[in-house]
C-alpha cells in the first residue's frame, strides 16, 4: 500500500518500481514482476541505477 500511495502522489522512481517488483516476487505475483522492472529501467537515469536493477533481476533468476 505504501508504494501505491507514493505512485498516486506522483513519485515514480526506479527504486519504487524495483521495490514493487521485489514485493511481487516474494508475494508470488509473478505476472507483475516484468512490467515493474521494465518501468524501473525506464525511470533509471544513471548507470548505477540500471546496474542495481539488473542485479535484482539476476538475483531473482537464480532463485
C-alpha positions in Angstrom: 0.0 0.0 0.0 2.9 2.4 0.8 4.3 2.1 -2.7 0.9 2.5 -4.4 0.4 5.7 -2.3 3.7 7.1 -3.5 2.8 6.4 -7.1 -0.6 8.1 -6.6 1.3 11.1 -5.2 3.3 11.3 -8.4 6.6 9.9 -7.0 7.7 7.4 -9.7 11.3 6.5 -9.4 13.3 3.4 -10.4 13.7 2.5 -6.7 10.0 2.4 -6.2 9.3 0.2 -9.2 12.2 -2.1 -8.2 10.8 -2.5 -4.7 7.3 -3.2 -6.1 8.8 -5.9 -8.3 10.6 -7.4 -5.4 7.5 -7.4 -3.3 5.6 -9.0 -6.1 8.3 -11.7 -6.3 8.1 -12.5 -2.6 4.3 -12.5 -2.8 4.4 -14.9 -5.8 2.6 -12.4 -8.0 4.8 -13.2 -11.0 2.7 -11.6 -13.6 3.6 -8.1 -12.4 7.3 -8.5 -12.0 8.5 -8.0 -15.6 6.3 -4.9 -16.0 7.6 -3.3 -12.8 11.2 -4.0 -13.8 10.6 -2.5 -17.3 9.2 0.6 -15.7 12.1 0.7 -13.3 14.6 0.6 -16.2 12.6 3.3 -18.0 12.8 5.6 -14.9 16.5 4.9 -14.3 18.7 8.0 -15.0 22.1 6.7 -14.1 24.2 3.7 -14.9 24.3 2.9 -11.2 20.6 2.7 -11.0 20.4 0.4 -14.1 23.1 -1.8 -12.6 21.2 -2.2 -9.4 18.0 -3.1 -11.3 19.8 -5.7 -13.4 21.4 -7.1 -10.2 18.0 -7.6 -8.7 16.7 -9.2 -11.9 19.7 -11.6 -11.8 19.2 -12.4 -8.2 15.6 -13.4 -8.9 16.6 -15.5 -11.9 18.9 -17.6 -9.6 16.1 -18.4 -7.2 
